[in-house]
């Protein structure tokens, strides 16, 4: 055998992944069942965001070259198609999340304050990689959007804001 065997659970790090969900409602003695669904949907989003970021960064590397070989355009097309397919699939979890009633959500929402999807560093990274500039954003609580992000993504977003985005690179290439 060329490589040591690996088990499916170990390769996907399933024990760590499947035990990473911790309900805040449980910490406060009020176990809100639908909090599991809420966490799962948002973790799925973050996993897909992780993949989108990998694809966009790989495209930025290609478009950062002075000359882009024609053979790389197949890679570009393939990866952009993949990102588009992932983005299309991201509407499906919303349908699942909508099976939770407003009362089900309110059962645990207070425990999450002030957490919000606006704090998703990976989502903000995707926006920045694609070319959304700070001047095009509305301030959140009178501060720049990146002030609500955690490190190390906060620093990465700030650094990316000073560099050409994927949009800028493609525009320059064209």
C-alpha positions in Angstrom: 0.0 0.0 0.0 1.4 3.4 -1.1 -0.2 5.4 1.8 -1.2 4.5 5.3 -4.9 3.8 5.5 -7.3 6.5 6.8 -10.8 6.1 8.1 -13.6 8.3 6.8 -14.4 9.7 10.2 -10.7 10.6 10.8 -10.2 12.1 7.3 -13.2 14.4 7.8 -12.4 15.0 11.5 -16.0 14.1 12.2 -15.6 13.7 16.0 -14.4 17.3 16.3 -16.9 18.6 13.7 -20.0 16.9 15.2 -19.1 18.0 18.8 -18.5 21.6 17.9 -22.1 22.6 18.3 -22.8 24.1 21.7 -26.2 25.5 22.4 -26.1 28.8 24.4 -29.6 28.1 25.6 -28.3 24.9 27.2 -25.7 26.9 29.1 -28.5 28.9 30.7 -30.7 25.9 31.5 -33.2 26.4 28.8 -32.6 23.9 26.0 -34.0 25.3 22.8 -34.4 22.4 20.4 -34.3 24.6 17.2 -31.0 26.1 18.2 -29.4 22.9 16.8 -30.9 23.7 13.4 -29.8 27.3 13.6 -26.2 26.4 14.4 -26.1 23.7 11.7 -27.3 26.0 9.0 -24.8 28.7 9.9 -21.9 26.2 10.2 -22.8 24.9 6.7 -22.7 28.4 5.4 -19.3 29.0 6.9 -18.0 25.8 5.5 -19.1 26.8 2.0 -17.7 30.3 2.5 -14.4 28.6 3.3 -14.5 26.9 0.0 -15.5 30.0 -1.9 -12.5 31.9 -0.4 -10.1 29.1 -1.5 -11.5 29.3 -5.1 -11.4 33.2 -5.2 -7.9 33.3 -3.8 -6.7 30.8 -6.4 -8.2 33.0 -9.1 -6.6 36.1 -7.7 -3.2 34.4 -8.0 -3.9 33.6 -11.6 -5.0 37.1 -12.4 -2.1 38.6 -10.5 0.3 37.5 -13.3 1.5 39.9 -16.0 0.6 37.2 -18.6 -2.1 34.6 -18.2 -1.6 31.5 -20.4 -4.6 30.5 -22.4 -4.7 27.1 -20.6 -5.3 28.9 -17.3 -8.6 30.3 -18.6 -10.1 26.8 -18.4 -9.2 26.7 -14.8 -10.7 30.2 -14.3 -13.9 29.2 -16.0 -14.2 26.0 -14.0 -13.5 27.6 -10.6 -15.9 30.5 -11.3 -18.5 28.0 -12.3 -17.9 26.2 -9.0 -18.2 29.4 -7.0 -21.5 30.2 -8.8 -22.9 26.7 -8.1 -21.9 27.0 -4.4 -23.6 30.5 -4.2 -26.7 29.1 -5.8 -26.8 26.3 -3.3 -26.6 28.7 -0.4 -30.3 29.7 -0.8 -31.4 26.1 0.1 -30.4 26.3 3.8 -32.6 29.4 4.1 -35.6 27.2 3.1 -34.6 24.8 5.8 -34.1 27.6 8.3 -37.6 28.9 7.5 -39.0 25.7 9.0 -38.2 27.3 12.3 -41.0 29.6 13.5 -40.4 33.1 14.8 -41.3 31.8 18.2 -38.8 28.9 17.9 -36.1 31.5 17.1 -37.1 33.8 19.9 -36.7 30.8 22.2 -33.0 31.3 22.1 -32.2 34.6 20.3 -31.7 36.6 23.5 -28.8 34.2 24.4 -27.0 35.1 21.2 -26.8 38.9 21.8 -25.0 40.7 20.2 -23.9 37.9 17.8 -25.0 38.4 14.2 -24.3 37.2 10.7 -22.9 40.6 10.1 -19.9 39.4 12.1 -19.1 36.6 9.6 -15.5 37.3 8.8 -15.5 34.9 5.9 -18.6 36.6 4.3 -16.9 40.0 4.6 -13.7 38.4 3.2 -15.7 37.1 0.2 -17.2 40.6 -0.4 -13.8 42.2 -0.2 -12.1 39.6 -2.5 -14.8 40.2 -5.0 -14.3 44.0 -4.9 -16.7 45.6 -2.5 -14.9 48.7 -1.3 -15.1 50.2 2.2 -16.6 53.4 0.7 -19.5 51.3 -0.8 -20.5 50.0 2.6 -22.7 51.4 5.3 -21.0 51.8 8.7 -22.2 49.5 11.3 -22.8 51.2 14.7 -20.9 54.2 13.3 -17.7 52.2 12.8 -16.1 50.5 9.8 -17.5 47.0 9.1 -14.2 45.3 9.9 -14.2 46.6 13.5 -16.8 43.9 14.2 -14.7 41.0 12.9 -12.4 38.8 14.9 -8.7 38.2 14.3 -7.1 37.0 12.1 -9.8 37.7 9.5 -10.1 41.3 10.6 -6.4 41.9 9.7 -6.8 40.0 6.4 -9.8 42.0 5.3 -8.1 45.3 6.2 -5.0 44.2 4.2 -7.1 43.1 1.2 -8.9 46.5 1.2 -5.5 48.1 0.2 -4.9 45.7 -2.6 -6.6 45.1 -6.0 -9.6 42.8 -5.7 -10.3 39.9 -8.0 -12.7 42.3 -9.8 -9.9 44.9 -10.2 -7.6 42.2 -11.5 -10.0 40.8 -14.0 -10.9 44.4 -15.1 -7.2 45.1 -15.6 -6.7 41.9 -17.5 -9.6 42.7 -19.9 
